[in-house]
Amino acid sequence: MEIQIKDSFKINEQDVLEIYQVNNWSSAKKPEQLIQALLNSHSLVTAWHEHKLIGLGNAISDGYLVVYYPHLIIHPDYQHLGIGKKIIAKFQEKYQGFHQQILAADGEAIKFYEKCGFEKAGQTQSMWIYKGGEH
């Protein structure tokens, strides 16, 4: 199976919503905001199988020191095939030398991000005001 990883801001709302809905992410309930958030990211990386969007990740950054990765999502039919690692690798091409690369992970995602080189940030504690329900 050939998977293409692209830097891309060309996304179709229905394709994006399908991935978020099938993964039960609460941001799918705010489609206009979700699409605008992705389109206004510093970087957006997409994964494709033929003409089907099967995954994406986005980055928010100041462009110099700090980058935050809010979303990395893969369609369940394509998980555990290395697609997430390829998306992270694409981000590393751009952000490798940054002073801080930050993300929030929970559940099974923690082990995935550790395999990608991320580690717990010292004594920090994740904190948020959150309007979703899946965590």
Secondary structure as UniProt FT lines:
FT   STRAND          3..7
FT   HELIX           13..22
FT   TURN            23..24
FT   HELIX           26..29
FT   HELIX           31..39
FT   STRAND          43..49
FT   TURN            50..51
FT   STRAND          52..61
FT   STRAND          66..74
FT   HELIX           76..78
FT   TURN            79..80
FT   HELIX           83..95
FT   TURN            96..97
FT   STRAND          100..102
FT   TURN            107..108
FT   HELIX           109..115
FT   TURN            116..117
FT   TURN            122..123
//
